């Protein structure tokens, strides 16, 4: 065991959990109407708890077990055979398990943004549980767990390059968000602005800080690659924030706080897959393009196609993750076949399984709340609580 690597990864693990609790909850919560903010908190917090237990029971084994090229198997269920002295590289395996658990927590939680304000609470829990086990964990195995998309797999000696989750996290969550948004249909009221932009800013700022653990920690060691990953993560976020704000100013005559920090998330999502491979100048380019690209994706889906992916999960995370994954090949750090092939394979798998789960889970628990509940707000109607005395 390497003490420096272990201490570094403990810190990174805490930062990635911080990205979900409280950062993502605040970011999403501020974007909805005041009558639904607690429901967003409930979804994110509940998923953090549920994914933790499922990752211990089955998810870690499916992702990192010694199965075959498609499936990790169930030999490591409930950390069977893993104790405090077991190692994964230079760190305790139980720490590697926990670090990866925080990724398994945030990925289904990202999808929350697509269905807020109209989703059934039971559906959120059942769908997310099955989705993590049938989509997320297998994809982790394929790319990070020695599966058929990694080095020596179907694309040859140089397999898919995805340093911290452009495909594994952002593409899968973005496409699942798209599937659920299409199945749900639009909200009854799509015209109400975010109830608390200040909360959105605080959540985005916390996500920015937490992303240092997300990308830097993916080096799994306290080394130069981790330091560079943190640096390029910061620069991409800064560049994307500026170009998003500038593009808003050019198109609409003003730059909004919500727009500025949405640009931040676009830059963070876009640099994620490439963060272990590129330098500062490439990070500025990736972030700068992402700020405009993801904003145009938002406009296309929301205004032209009239798709109510409520908090723009696919346009920001999905498009950003896909763009960053392609840039790895553009910059010569991975092969075109491996990068595009993995995007296609994972994309088809995610869409097909997510669609099937929407239909199957919908037979067990309602996908959407009724019109009265949606109008009155999920906070009081579903959970019996209010965030504020005055609601919007």
VOPAGU-2260 file (C-alpha; in pm, 1 decimal, decimal comma):
REM VOPAGU-2260
SITE   aa  ch    i         X         Y         Z
SITE  UNK   A    0       0,0       0,0       0,0
SITE  UNK   A    1     117,6     349,9     -85,5
SITE  UNK   A    2      23,6     593,5     190,3
SITE  UNK   A    3      27,6     903,3     -33,2
SITE  UNK   A    4    -193,7     742,3    -297,6
SITE  UNK   A    5    -431,4     619,8     -29,1
SITE  UNK   A    6    -461,2     959,1     139,0
SITE  UNK   A    7    -515,3    1126,0    -197,3
SITE  UNK   A    8    -790,1     883,8    -298,8
SITE  UNK   A    9    -965,0     918,3      38,6
SITE  UNK   A   10    -983,4    1293,6     -27,1
SITE  UNK   A   11   -1102,2    1241,4    -384,7
SITE  UNK   A   12   -1371,9    1000,8    -264,7
SITE  UNK   A   13   -1507,9    1260,7     -24,0
SITE  UNK   A   14   -1507,6    1522,8    -300,2
SITE  UNK   A   15   -1703,5    1302,4    -542,1
SITE  UNK   A   16   -1966,0    1224,8    -278,8
SITE  UNK   A   17   -1981,7    1600,4    -212,8
SITE  UNK   A   18   -2073,0    1643,7    -581,1
SITE  UNK   A   19   -2401,5    1461,1    -519,3
SITE  UNK   A   20   -2460,7    1558,3    -156,4
SITE  UNK   A   21   -2518,5    1848,5    -146,6
SITE  UNK   A   22   -2388,4    1999,3    -474,2
SITE  UNK   A   23   -2609,5    1833,2    -735,8
SITE  UNK   A   24   -2913,2    1853,0    -507,2
SITE  UNK   A   25   -2868,7    2229,9    -472,1
SITE  UNK   A   26   -2794,8    2282,7    -841,6
SITE  UNK   A   27   -3105,7    2094,3    -953,3
SITE  UNK   A   28   -3319,3    2215,0    -662,4
SITE  UNK   A   29   -3267,1    2580,5    -747,8
SITE  UNK   A   30   -3369,5    2524,7   -1108,8
SITE  UNK   A   31   -3722,2    2397,9   -1034,2
SITE  UNK   A   32   -4028,5    2572,4    -892,9
SITE  UNK   A   33   -4034,9    2628,2    -516,8
SITE  UNK   A   34   -4317,6    2374,4    -477,4
SITE  UNK   A   35   -4091,8    2096,1    -608,6
SITE  UNK   A   36   -3752,2    2169,3    -454,5
SITE  UNK   A   37   -3786,9    1916,5    -171,6
SITE  UNK   A   38   -3885,1    1644,8    -417,4
SITE  UNK   A   39   -3555,6    1702,9    -599,5
SITE  UNK   A   40   -3368,2    1679,2    -269,9
SITE  UNK   A   41   -3559,9    1358,9    -190,0
SITE  UNK   A   42   -3471,0    1202,9    -525,6
SITE  UNK   A   43   -3100,5    1283,8    -501,0
SITE  UNK   A   44   -3062,8    1187,9    -134,0
SITE  UNK   A   45   -3264,7     868,4    -172,3
SITE  UNK   A   46   -3060,1     760,5    -473,4
SITE  UNK   A   47   -2737,2     819,4    -282,4
SITE  UNK   A   48   -2855,9     578,9     -15,3
SITE  UNK   A   49   -3000,2     318,8    -252,2
SITE  UNK   A   50   -2703,4     310,9    -490,8
SITE  UNK   A   51   -2461,5     268,8    -200,5
SITE  UNK   A   52   -2634,5     -49,0     -82,9
SITE  UNK   A   53   -2676,0    -186,4    -435,3
SITE  UNK   A   54   -2312,2    -115,1    -522,4
SITE  UNK   A   55   -2207,8    -322,2    -220,9
SITE  UNK   A   56   -2451,8    -601,4    -296,7
SITE  UNK   A   57   -2410,1    -641,8    -672,7
SITE  UNK   A   58   -2281,1    -336,3    -859,7
SITE  UNK   A   59   -1911,5    -353,6    -768,4
SITE  UNK   A   60   -1892,7    -721,1    -855,1
SITE  UNK   A   61   -2067,3    -670,1   -1191,4
SITE  UNK   A   62   -1828,5    -384,7   -1273,1
SITE  UNK   A   63   -1496,9    -509,3   -1138,6
SITE  UNK   A   64   -1541,6    -880,4   -1083,1
SITE  UNK   A   65   -1331,6   -1138,5   -1265,8
SITE  UNK   A   66   -1604,5   -1261,0   -1495,4
SITE  UNK   A   67   -1569,7   -1236,8   -1871,3
SITE  UNK   A   68   -1547,7    -962,3   -2133,5
SITE  UNK   A   69   -1917,0    -876,4   -2095,1
SITE  UNK   A   70   -1996,0    -933,5   -1729,8
SITE  UNK   A   71   -1791,6    -908,4   -1412,4
SITE  UNK   A   72   -1993,2   -1178,2   -1240,5
SITE  UNK   A   73   -2107,4   -1198,0    -879,5
SITE  UNK   A   74   -1795,7   -1332,1    -709,6
SITE  UNK   A   75   -1741,7   -1005,7    -518,2
SITE  UNK   A   76   -2099,2    -962,4    -392,9
SITE  UNK   A   77   -2100,5    -783,9     -57,4
SITE  UNK   A   78   -1720,9    -746,8     -95,5
SITE  UNK   A   79   -1669,7   -1120,2     -66,5
SITE  UNK   A   80   -1298,0   -1187,3     -32,8
SITE  UNK   A   81   -1211,9    -821,3      28,2
SITE  UNK   A   82   -1079,1    -706,8     365,6
SITE  UNK   A   83    -876,4    -416,2     501,5
SITE  UNK   A   84    -553,1    -569,5     371,3
SITE  UNK   A   85    -669,8    -638,8      15,3
SITE  UNK   A   86    -507,4    -413,0    -243,7
SITE  UNK   A   87    -618,6    -265,1    -573,6
SITE  UNK   A   88    -299,0    -133,4    -725,7
SITE  UNK   A   89    -135,1      82,2    -460,5
SITE  UNK   A   90    -447,5     148,8    -249,4
SITE  UNK   A   91    -675,8     -68,9     -35,6
SITE  UNK   A   92    -938,8    -235,3    -250,8
SITE  UNK   A   93   -1210,8    -126,5      -9,1
SITE  UNK   A   94   -1110,4     235,3     -80,4
SITE  UNK   A   95   -1122,2     172,1    -456,8
SITE  UNK   A   96   -1468,1      20,1    -399,4
SITE  UNK   A   97   -1583,3     332,6    -214,7
SITE  UNK   A   98   -1437,9     571,8    -471,4
SITE  UNK   A   99   -1618,7     387,7    -749,8
SITE  UNK   A  100   -1934,8     381,5    -536,8
SITE  UNK   A  101   -1947,6     761,1    -544,6
SITE  UNK   A  102   -1953,1     741,1    -926,8
SITE  UNK   A  103   -2235,7     486,9    -909,7
SITE  UNK   A  104   -2422,4     734,1    -688,0
SITE  UNK   A  105   -2389,6    1043,4    -903,6
SITE  UNK   A  106   -2461,6     882,2   -1242,3
SITE  UNK   A  107   -2827,7     789,5   -1175,0
SITE  UNK   A  108   -2863,0    1115,0    -979,4
SITE  UNK   A  109   -2769,3    1313,1   -1291,5
SITE  UNK   A  110   -3076,3    1167,6   -1465,4
SITE  UNK   A  111   -3298,8    1331,6   -1201,4
SITE  UNK   A  112   -3277,2    1659,6   -1391,4
SITE  UNK   A  113   -3471,4    1518,6   -1686,9
SITE  UNK   A  114   -3786,3    1422,7   -1499,5
SITE  UNK   A  115   -3822,8    1665,3   -1208,8
SITE  UNK   A  116   -4164,1    1816,1   -1128,8
SITE  UNK   A  117   -4372,3    1530,5   -1272,1
SITE  UNK   A  118   -4218,2    1192,0   -1188,8
SITE  UNK   A  119   -4348,6     926,1    -951,0
SITE  UNK   A  120   -4121,7     874,3    -648,6
SITE  UNK   A  121   -4155,8     496,3    -658,9
SITE  UNK   A  122   -4062,6     494,0   -1026,0
SITE  UNK   A  123   -3745,5     692,1    -952,3
SITE  UNK   A  124   -3625,3     433,8    -702,0
SITE  UNK   A  125   -3712,4     116,6    -894,2
SITE  UNK   A  126   -3594,6     242,2   -1233,5
SITE  UNK   A  127   -3269,3     383,0   -1096,6
SITE  UNK   A  128   -3188,6      63,5    -908,4
SITE  UNK   A  129   -3232,8    -156,3   -1214,0
SITE  UNK   A  130   -3065,9      95,2   -1443,4
SITE  UNK   A  131   -2751,9     109,6   -1231,3
SITE  UNK   A  132   -2722,3    -270,1   -1230,9
SITE  UNK   A  133   -2813,6    -331,0   -1595,4
SITE  UNK   A  134   -2666,1     -25,6   -1770,1
SITE  UNK   A  135   -2411,6     155,9   -1556,4
SITE  UNK   A  136   -2228,7    -135,5   -1391,6
SITE  UNK   A  137   -2187,7    -339,1   -1714,7
SITE  UNK   A  138   -2059,1     -33,8   -1903,4
SITE  UNK   A  139   -1806,6      26,7   -1623,6
SITE  UNK   A  140   -1687,5    -331,9   -1669,9
SITE  UNK   A  141   -1661,4    -297,5   -2046,6
SITE  UNK   A  142   -1437,8      12,5   -2029,4
SITE  UNK   A  143   -1275,1      29,9   -1684,3
SITE  UNK   A  144   -1303,7    -329,0   -1561,5
SITE  UNK   A  145   -1109,3    -505,3   -1835,9
SITE  UNK   A  146   -1411,1    -576,5   -2057,5
SITE  UNK   A  147   -1437,3    -596,8   -2433,9
SITE  UNK   A  148   -1402,7    -220,9   -2497,7
SITE  UNK   A  149   -1079,9    -181,1   -2298,9
SITE  UNK   A  150    -719,9    -241,1   -2410,3
SITE  UNK   A  151    -686,2    -575,3   -2584,1
SITE  UNK   A  152   -1059,5    -595,2   -2654,9
SITE  UNK   A  153   -1248,5    -574,1   -2982,1
SITE  UNK   A  154   -1066,0    -256,0   -3089,3
SITE  UNK   A  155    -719,4    -400,6   -3046,9
SITE  UNK   A  156    -431,6    -316,9   -2817,3
SITE  UNK   A  157    -548,0      44,0   -2772,6
SITE  UNK   A  158    -901,5      29,6   -2644,1
SITE  UNK   A  159   -1145,1     301,9   -2546,0
SITE  UNK   A  160   -1000,3     600,7   -2365,1
SITE  UNK   A  161   -1239,0     740,0   -2104,3
SITE  UNK   A  162   -1038,2     876,0   -1815,0
SITE  UNK   A  163   -1316,4     973,1   -1575,5
SITE  UNK   A  164   -1653,0     901,8   -1734,7
SITE  UNK   A  165   -1740,0    1079,5   -2059,1
SITE  UNK   A  166   -1898,2     757,3   -2182,2
SITE  UNK   A  167   -1940,7     566,4   -1857,3
SITE  UNK   A  168   -2111,4     851,9   -1670,4
SITE  UNK   A  169   -2218,4    1134,6   -1899,9
SITE  UNK   A  170   -2326,0     952,0   -2215,8
SITE  UNK   A  171   -2521,0     686,4   -2025,4
SITE  UNK   A  172   -2693,8     937,7   -1795,8
SITE  UNK   A  173   -2764,2    1177,9   -2082,8
SITE  UNK   A  174   -2922,8     916,0   -2306,6
SITE  UNK   A  175   -3129,2     768,6   -2022,6
SITE  UNK   A  176   -3249,6    1120,7   -1945,2
SITE  UNK   A  177   -3355,1    1161,0   -2307,7
SITE  UNK   A  178   -3547,5     832,9   -2302,8
SITE  UNK   A  179   -3736,2     919,5   -1983,7
SITE  UNK   A  180   -3812,4    1274,0   -2099,1
SITE  UNK   A  181   -3965,0    1137,7   -2420,6
SITE  UNK   A  182   -4169,0     879,6   -2229,3
SITE  UNK   A  183   -4295,8    1132,8   -1975,2
SITE  UNK   A  184   -4390,3    1411,1   -2212,2
SITE  UNK   A  185   -4366,8    1779,8   -2119,0
SITE  UNK   A  186   -4465,1    1936,1   -1787,5
SITE  UNK   A  187   -4802,5    2104,9   -1762,0
SITE  UNK   A  188   -4621,3    2431,5   -1686,0
SITE  UNK   A  189   -4292,9    2488,6   -1867,9
SITE  UNK   A  190   -4279,7    2866,8   -1842,5
SITE  UNK   A  191   -4189,2    2922,6   -1475,8
SITE  UNK   A  192   -3824,2    3029,4   -1433,8
SITE  UNK   A  193   -3586,1    2875,4   -1176,0
SITE  UNK   A  194   -3709,1    2966,2    -829,8
SITE  UNK   A  195   -3364,8    3029,2    -676,8
SITE  UNK   A  196   -3073,4    3114,2    -910,6
SITE  UNK   A  197   -2853,6    3174,2    -606,0
SITE  UNK   A  198   -2898,9    2811,9    -502,9
SITE  UNK   A  199   -2811,2    2706,9    -857,9
SITE  UNK   A  200   -2486,9    2905,5    -840,3
SITE  UNK   A  201   -2391,6    2754,4    -503,9
SITE  UNK   A  202   -2458,7    2403,9    -631,1
SITE  UNK   A  203   -2255,7    2463,8    -948,0
SITE  UNK   A  204   -1965,6    2606,2    -748,0
SITE  UNK   A  205   -1965,8    2299,0    -524,8
SITE  UNK   A  206   -1975,1    2074,4    -830,8
SITE  UNK   A  207   -1674,0    2259,2    -971,7
SITE  UNK   A  208   -1475,8    2194,0    -652,0
SITE  UNK   A  209   -1594,1    1834,5    -625,9
SITE  UNK   A  210   -1496,0    1766,0    -986,8
SITE  UNK   A  211   -1131,4    1786,1    -878,8
SITE  UNK   A  212   -1191,6    1458,3    -698,1
SITE  UNK   A  213   -1393,1    1318,5    -987,9
SITE  UNK   A  214   -1121,5    1372,7   -1249,4
SITE  UNK   A  215    -807,7    1401,7   -1037,9
SITE  UNK   A  216    -897,5    1097,3    -832,1
SITE  UNK   A  217    -939,1     889,2   -1146,4
SITE  UNK   A  218    -558,7     876,4   -1171,8
SITE  UNK   A  219    -585,8     653,3    -861,3
SITE  UNK   A  220    -252,2     789,3    -742,9
SITE  UNK   A  221     -96,4    1108,3    -609,7
SITE  UNK   A  222     107,0    1181,6    -920,5
SITE  UNK   A  223     156,6    1420,8   -1211,4
SITE  UNK   A  224    -134,7    1281,3   -1408,8
SITE  UNK   A  225    -369,1    1362,0   -1120,2
SITE  UNK   A  226    -225,6    1713,3   -1092,9
SITE  UNK   A  227    -266,6    1775,2   -1466,2
SITE  UNK   A  228    -621,0    1633,5   -1459,6
SITE  UNK   A  229    -717,7    1880,2   -1187,7
SITE  UNK   A  230    -558,1    2168,8   -1376,5
SITE  UNK   A  231    -725,6    2098,3   -1710,5
SITE  UNK   A  232   -1058,4    2037,9   -1536,9
SITE  UNK   A  233   -1046,0    2386,0   -1386,8
SITE  UNK   A  234    -940,7    2553,7   -1710,5
SITE  UNK   A  235   -1209,2    2384,3   -1918,0
SITE  UNK   A  236   -1477,7    2488,9   -1670,7
SITE  UNK   A  237   -1355,5    2848,1   -1677,1
SITE  UNK   A  238   -1341,0    2862,7   -2056,8
SITE  UNK   A  239   -1685,4    2711,1   -2102,9
SITE  UNK   A  240   -1838,9    2951,6   -1852,3
SITE  UNK   A  241   -1699,5    3247,4   -2044,9
SITE  UNK   A  242   -1801,8    3127,0   -2390,6
SITE  UNK   A  243   -2151,4    3030,7   -2271,4
SITE  UNK   A  244   -2195,1    3376,8   -2122,0
SITE  UNK   A  245   -2052,7    3547,7   -2430,5
SITE  UNK   A  246   -2276,7    3345,7   -2663,1
SITE  UNK   A  247   -2580,6    3439,1   -2450,9
SITE  UNK   A  248   -2480,6    3803,6   -2472,8
SITE  UNK   A  249   -2443,5    3787,5   -2851,7
SITE  UNK   A  250   -2773,0    3607,2   -2905,8
SITE  UNK   A  251   -2997,8    3752,1   -2637,1
SITE  UNK   A  252   -2830,0    4074,1   -2527,3
SITE  UNK   A  253   -2756,5    3961,1   -2170,1
SITE  UNK   A  254   -2564,4    3701,6   -1972,7
SITE  UNK   A  255   -2757,9    3520,4   -1699,1
SITE  UNK   A  256   -2625,8    3367,7   -1379,1
SITE  UNK   A  257   -2799,6    3037,2   -1455,2
SITE  UNK   A  258   -2648,7    3039,4   -1803,7
SITE  UNK   A  259   -2298,8    3118,5   -1677,5
SITE  UNK   A  260   -2292,6    2827,8   -1432,3
SITE  UNK   A  261   -2459,1    2590,3   -1677,8
SITE  UNK   A  262   -2160,9    2665,7   -1897,7
SITE  UNK   A  263   -1940,3    2563,6   -1607,5
SITE  UNK   A  264   -2103,7    2220,4   -1595,4
SITE  UNK   A  265   -2075,3    2185,2   -1973,5
SITE  UNK   A  266   -1701,2    2249,8   -1950,6
SITE  UNK   A  267   -1660,0    2003,7   -1666,4
SITE  UNK   A  268   -1854,0    1728,3   -1842,2
SITE  UNK   A  269   -1666,0    1782,1   -2168,5
SITE  UNK   A  270   -1316,5    1763,9   -2020,2
SITE  UNK   A  271   -1395,3    1459,9   -1805,3
SITE  UNK   A  272   -1309,3    1181,7   -2054,9
SITE  UNK   A  273    -994,2    1360,4   -2175,7
SITE  UNK   A  274    -872,9    1502,1   -1844,3
SITE  UNK   A  275    -600,8    1242,0   -1795,7
SITE  UNK   A  276    -456,8    1282,6   -2144,1
SITE  UNK   A  277    -457,9    1649,8   -2250,6
SITE  UNK   A  278    -277,9    1967,6   -2148,2
SITE  UNK   A  279    -391,6    2320,0   -2056,4
SITE  UNK   A  280    -423,9    2460,2   -2409,4
SITE  UNK   A  281    -634,1    2165,9   -2525,3
SITE  UNK   A  282    -849,1    2212,9   -2214,6
SITE  UNK   A  283    -916,9    2574,6   -2309,7
SITE  UNK   A  284   -1021,6    2463,5   -2657,2
SITE  UNK   A  285   -1246,0    2183,1   -2529,0
SITE  UNK   A  286   -1412,0    2408,3   -2273,2
SITE  UNK   A  287   -1443,1    2702,5   -2509,5
SITE  UNK   A  288   -1618,8    2495,6   -2774,5
SITE  UNK   A  289   -1834,2    2314,9   -2517,1
SITE  UNK   A  290   -1979,9    2640,9   -2385,3
SITE  UNK   A  291   -2127,9    2719,1   -2727,5
SITE  UNK   A  292   -2195,5    2361,5   -2840,8
SITE  UNK   A  293   -2395,0    2263,6   -2533,2
SITE  UNK   A  294   -2589,8    2590,2   -2534,7
SITE  UNK   A  295   -2692,4    2529,3   -2893,4
SITE  UNK   A  296   -2791,1    2173,8   -2797,5
SITE  UNK   A  297   -3015,6    2319,4   -2525,1
SITE  UNK   A  298   -3178,0    2555,8   -2774,8
SITE  UNK   A  299   -3228,2    2276,7   -3027,1
SITE  UNK   A  300   -3390,5    2032,2   -2786,5
SITE  UNK   A  301   -3590,1    2279,5   -2581,0
SITE  UNK   A  302   -3701,9    2538,6   -2835,4
SITE  UNK   A  303   -3701,7    2365,1   -3172,2
SITE  UNK   A  304   -3781,0    2003,7   -3086,1
SITE  UNK   A  305   -3994,2    2102,1   -2780,8
SITE  UNK   A  306   -3846,9    1818,5   -2574,5
SITE  UNK   A  307   -3889,5    1874,8   -2202,2
SITE  UNK   A  308   -3562,3    1737,2   -2067,7
SITE  UNK   A  309   -3634,5    1971,5   -1780,9
SITE  UNK   A  310   -3285,6    2064,7   -1664,3
SITE  UNK   A  311   -3106,6    1989,0   -1993,7
SITE  UNK   A  312   -2932,0    1671,6   -1882,4
SITE  UNK   A  313   -2871,6    1537,6   -2232,4
SITE  UNK   A  314   -2777,9    1872,2   -2387,2
SITE  UNK   A  315   -2516,9    1945,2   -2119,0
SITE  UNK   A  316   -2395,8    1609,4   -1986,9
SITE  UNK   A  317   -2469,9    1383,9   -2282,1
SITE  UNK   A  318   -2348,5    1618,6   -2553,9
SITE  UNK   A  319   -2054,5    1732,6   -2341,2
SITE  UNK   A  320   -1941,7    1379,6   -2262,0
SITE  UNK   A  321   -1973,6    1268,6   -2625,0
SITE  UNK   A  322   -1784,1    1575,8   -2746,9
SITE  UNK   A  323   -1500,3    1520,6   -2499,3
SITE  UNK   A  324   -1475,9    1154,0   -2595,2
SITE  UNK   A  325   -1443,5    1242,9   -2964,0
SITE  UNK   A  326   -1180,9    1507,1   -2884,1
SITE  UNK   A  327    -956,9    1233,1   -2743,2
SITE  UNK   A  328    -934,7    1088,3   -3094,3
SITE  UNK   A  329    -904,6    1432,8   -3256,9
SITE  UNK   A  330    -604,1    1512,5   -3037,7
SITE  UNK   A  331    -441,9    1175,7   -3106,1
SITE  UNK   A  332    -474,1    1023,6   -2758,8
SITE  UNK   A  333    -698,8     738,5   -2871,5
SITE  UNK   A  334    -809,4     568,4   -3191,7
SITE  UNK   A  335   -1112,1     679,9   -3389,5
SITE  UNK   A  336   -1243,3     323,1   -3405,2
SITE  UNK   A  337   -1228,0     274,0   -3029,3
SITE  UNK   A  338   -1374,4     612,3   -2938,2
SITE  UNK   A  339   -1660,6     616,6   -3190,5
SITE  UNK   A  340   -1721,8     243,9   -3158,4
SITE  UNK   A  341   -1760,2     263,8   -2782,0
SITE  UNK   A  342   -1990,5     564,4   -2810,1
SITE  UNK   A  343   -2211,7     370,2   -3051,9
SITE  UNK   A  344   -2215,0      42,2   -2858,5
SITE  UNK   A  345   -2277,1     203,2   -2520,5
SITE  UNK   A  346   -2531,8     440,4   -2675,6
SITE  UNK   A  347   -2740,3     162,8   -2827,0
SITE  UNK   A  348   -2722,0     -48,1   -2509,3
SITE  UNK   A  349   -2822,5     246,4   -2290,7
SITE  UNK   A  350   -3118,0     349,5   -2506,8
SITE  UNK   A  351   -3254,6      -3,1   -2551,5
SITE  UNK   A  352   -3225,5    -106,5   -2185,8
SITE  UNK   A  353   -3346,5     231,2   -2055,4
SITE  UNK   A  354   -3654,3     217,2   -2281,4
SITE  UNK   A  355   -3730,8    -138,7   -2173,1
SITE  UNK   A  356   -3696,9     -44,3   -1806,1
SITE  UNK   A  357   -3927,2     255,4   -1846,7
SITE  UNK   A  358   -4196,2      27,3   -1988,3
SITE  UNK   A  359   -4145,8    -254,7   -1737,3
SITE  UNK   A  360   -4118,4     -38,8   -1425,7
SITE  UNK   A  361   -4418,0     163,0   -1543,9
SITE  UNK   A  362   -4624,7    -155,5   -1513,1
SITE  UNK   A  363   -4535,4    -178,8   -1144,6
SITE  UNK   A  364   -4541,2     182,2   -1026,9
SITE  UNK   A  365   -4673,5     494,1   -1202,8
SITE  UNK   A  366   -4426,4     676,6   -1424,3
SITE  UNK   A  367   -4595,0    1015,1   -1383,9
SITE  UNK   A  368   -4796,1    1176,9   -1107,5
SITE  UNK   A  369   -5152,2    1289,2   -1179,2
SITE  UNK   A  370   -5234,9    1640,7   -1298,0
SITE  UNK   A  371   -5351,9    1759,9    -955,5
SITE  UNK   A  372   -5030,1    1649,9    -789,1
SITE  UNK   A  373   -4819,9    1811,9   -1060,2
SITE  UNK   A  374   -5013,4    2138,9   -1034,0
SITE  UNK   A  375   -5003,3    2156,2    -654,0
SITE  UNK   A  376   -4639,8    2046,1    -639,6
SITE  UNK   A  377   -4468,8    1720,9    -550,6
SITE  UNK   A  378   -4338,4    1852,4    -219,3
SITE  UNK   A  379   -4672,3    1878,1     -39,5
SITE  UNK   A  380   -4866,6    1620,6    -241,5
SITE  UNK   A  381   -4611,8    1336,9    -239,4
SITE  UNK   A  382   -4391,7    1408,1      62,1
SITE  UNK   A  383   -4620,5    1617,3     284,7
SITE  UNK   A  384   -4367,8    1896,5     331,4
SITE  UNK   A  385   -4291,4    2244,2     198,0
SITE  UNK   A  386   -3952,8    2406,4     148,4
SITE  UNK   A  387   -4097,2    2757,2     190,7
SITE  UNK   A  388   -4408,2    2918,0     333,3
SITE  UNK   A  389   -4462,6    3098,9       1,1
SITE  UNK   A  390   -4447,2    2886,5    -313,6
SITE  UNK   A  391   -4396,9    2981,3    -675,0
